[in-house]
Amino acid sequence: MKVLVIGGFLGSGKTSTILRLGREFSNAGKKVAIIVNEIGEVGIDGDVISKYGLQTTELTSGCICCSLKVNMKTTINLLTKDYDPEILLIEPTGIAFPQIIKNEIKLMDLKDVSIQPLVTLIDGSRFKQLMKEVKNFAMRQIIDAEILGINKVDLVEEIRIPIIEASVQQLNPKARVVLLSAKHEDEHWHNFVRLTLGEEAEEIIREAEPAELKTTSPDIQVLDKDTGLPIEMTMDSIEASGVTSYATEYGIASIDTPLARSIGQEAMENIKSEVIQHSPEFVGHIKLFVESETDTVKVNLTAFDKEVTTEVFQTENSKTPRMKILSAVSGIPYDTLVGIVQDTIETKLQANDIRFTHKVPDHGHENDHEH
């Protein structure tokens, strides 16, 4: 089994990239399993990936590289026993140090496992903002990587791409830097697949041998901006990120796709404007899912100056329709973020005469509050 960890800051495109990799290798006849980690008690991305027919295990209620080490080992052992995948893709939360995850997997001493070079994805369209808002944390992720994927190059001005590429390479001279867009089928994508999974990639790309990888971590130290002390690999990555996160879920009455899309879009626009008042140049990732009778609507926002985007996935939702949201943004107090999210969602649902139940996690169980 080949194990590939793909990390990167919130909104860097990890889920889209892993989903595409998983689908392509599944279509090529490979057995693929995916482990998705979310911060908070409400899992989101695992739902979408599972709906594409891939084996998914979701770990929640903390950072995969901190509080969930035991669960991670148990999960991998169960996946190996029950599913026996040929390829295991692991998506850490965007506020994790992926190097710790890779090291933990090495220490598990798993049989017949090949651990691939560590990947960090970077949102090329937000590189300048990331270096301003969460510089130390983003640099830690970049410096630890063996492959650096500058993602979303289709959203970057062509003249800026070489500048970003040079800046990233300077931060980590020993890593391989590759450009890509998870949305496009081109040589950039093929090269990324070759670098990450080696000969397995030739199952879907019948081209040249993969380039040689340099896998030695660079000897660079990152200092904490407040204390001036080195950011150690053992520190709590959530605290180090400077990001506030809050996830929650609502059970909702039956809703059609157009209304689900309208409510999701409007709610996200309202959350964006409210968050900007408290953190004018925030970065992070706010993801909102609304399940209609036939589809799942996904609404995304990654920074103060980015547009709200919406995607619709055709699904068969047999359970009670739900609205799930994960908000993780920089520069805002927790209570403020919680208030913005809850007030916005509940006001929007009430304005559309949609009955809802707020599922409030409470020490391992949920309390349902009806409205």
C-alpha positions, -999 to 999 in steps of 0.1 A, spaced: 0 0 0 13 35 -9 4 62 16 3 98 4 -2 127 28 -14 159 11 -14 189 34 -17 226 29 -33 256 45 -71 260 46 -86 265 12 -55 253 -7 -75 228 -27 -66 196 -8 -101 180 -11 -104 187 -48 -70 174 -55 -74 142 -34 -109 136 -49 -95 138 -84 -65 116 -76 -88 90 -60 -113 90 -89 -85 87 -115 -68 58 -98 -101 41 -90 -110 43 -127 -76 28 -135 -86 -3 -114 -67 6 -82 -83 3 -47 -82 37 -31 -90 47 4 -91 82 18 -88 95 53 -102 130 58 -96 151 89 -117 181 99 -114 204 129 -145 203 151 -172 178 157 -188 181 123 -172 164 93 -178 179 59 -155 168 31 -158 131 39 -194 133 28 -186 146 -6 -157 122 -12 -179 92 -1 -206 102 -26 -181 96 -54 -178 59 -44 -144 61 -26 -137 45 7 -136 73 33 -129 75 70 -134 108 86 -116 118 119 -131 148 137 -130 166 171 -94 177 168 -62 179 148 -51 146 132 -15 153 142 -23 161 178 -52 145 196 -61 118 171 -28 98 168 -43 67 183 -74 69 161 -52 74 131 -34 41 137 -66 23 144 -82 37 113 -53 26 91 -52 -8 106 -89 -13 100 -87 0 65 -59 -23 57 -77 -53 72 -112 -47 59 -106 -29 26 -69 -36 17 -63 -5 -4 -34 -2 -28 -34 36 -24 -42 55 8 -46 92 5 -46 113 37 -60 148 39 -50 166 72 -69 196 83 -55 229 69 -42 238 103 -21 207 109 16 201 105 16 173 79 52 163 87 40 151 121 14 129 105 40 113 81 63 107 110 36 91 130 28 67 102 65 57 99 65 49 137 35 26 132 58 1 115 31 -10 91 38 -40 69 40 -36 31 36 1 32 54 26 11 52 62 24 53 87 -5 70 121 -4 51 147 17 30 171 -3 21 206 7 -4 225 -16 -2 263 -18 -30 284 -31 -11 305 -56 -40 330 -58 -36 338 -21 2 334 -16 8 371 -8 -21 371 17 -9 339 34 26 353 39 10 384 55 -18 369 77 -4 334 87 33 337 76 50 316 103 24 288 101 24 287 63 62 287 62 63 257 86 41 237 62 62 248 32 95 241 48 86 206 59 73 195 24 91 173 -1 68 183 -29 53 218 -31 23 221 -53 14 256 -63 -23 251 -69 -50 272 -86 -25 286 -112 -54 292 -135 -65 319 -110 -31 336 -110 -19 363 -134 6 346 -157 33 373 -150 31 364 -112 35 327 -115 73 327 -119 76 351 -89 55 328 -67 74 298 -79 108 314 -71 96 326 -37 84 291 -27 116 275 -39 136 299 -19 117 290 12 124 253 6 153 249 -18 153 210 -14 117 204 -24 104 198 -58 81 226 -69 53 218 -93 25 240 -107 -10 226 -110 -47 232 -111 -69 204 -98 -96 216 -123 -75 212 -154 -62 182 -174 -28 192 -186 9 184 -183 11 202 -150 -14 178 -135 3 148 -150 36 159 -136 21 163 -101 7 128 -103 40 113 -113 59 131 -85 34 120 -58 28 84 -67 57 74 -90 52 43 -111 16 40 -101 9 72 -120 17 54 -153 -15 35 -149 -33 67 -159 -4 86 -176 15 66 -203 44 90 -205 80 95 -193 95 81 -160 88 103 -130 115 129 -121 139 121 -93 128 133 -59 149 151 -33 134 141 0 157 156 26 140 182 47 158 216 46 176 229 77 156 260 82 141 274 114 109 294 117 105 317 147 73 325 165 64 361 158 54 368 195 81 349 215 109 349 190 115 312 198 116 284 172 83 269 162 88 233 172 73 203 155 58 192 187 38 223 193 0 224 189 -6 232 153 -41 246 159 -27 272 184 3 279 161 -20 287 131 -37 317 146 -69 304 131 -102 303 148 -125 274 138 -161 265 144 -182 237 129 -219 230 133 -248 212 117 -285 218 112 -312 193 103 -336 211 79 -370 205 63 -372 193 27 -357 218 3 -352 219 -35 -319 226 -52 -325 262 -64 -336 273 -29 -307 254 -13 -283 272 -36 -298 306 -30 -298 302 8 -262 289 8 -249 317 -14 -267 344 5 -257 330 39 -220 329 28 -221 365 15 -235 376 48 -209 357 69 -182 372 47 -193 408 53 -197 402 90 -163 385 94 -146 413 74 -158 438 101 -138 420 127 -109 407 105 -106 430 74 -79 408 56 -88 374 68 -77 341 52 -89 306 59 -117 285 46 -155 286 52 -174 257 37 -211 253 37 -231 223 25 -268 222 19 -285 189 11 -316 192 -11 -338 163 -21 -316 153 -50 -284 173 -47 -257 186 -24 -248 223 -27 -213 233 -17 -205 269 -10 -169 280 -5 -150 311 6 -112 313 13 -104 350 19 -117 385 23 -110 395 -13 -122 362 -29 -156 356 -45 -180 331 -30 -181 300 -52 -209 274 -55 -209 238 -67 -237 214 -71 -232 176 -67 -259 152 -78 -265 128 -50 -291 106 -34 -297 120 1 -316 93 19 -313 109 53 -330 140 66 -317 170 46 -289 189 64 -269 221 64 -233 217 76 -208 245 79 -171 246 88 -156 281 94 -119 285 100 -106 320 96 -78 342 109 -79 371 133 -113 367 149 -123 356 185 -141 323 188 -173 336 204 -176 363 177 -172 337 149 -198 314 165 -223 342 169 -218 353 132 -223 318 119 -253 308 140 -271 342 137 -266 342 99 -277 306 92 -307 307 116 -319 341 103 -317 329 67 -336 297 74 -363 315 93 -367 341 66 -374 313 42 -398 295 65 -376 264 68 -379 245 100 -346 234 114 -329 216 142 -296 228 155 -274 198 164 -252 210 192 -223 187 201 -220 181 239 -192 159 251 -197 131 227 -234 134 221 -256 159 203 -284 180 216 -311 189 191 -327 224 194 -358 228 172 -369 260 155 
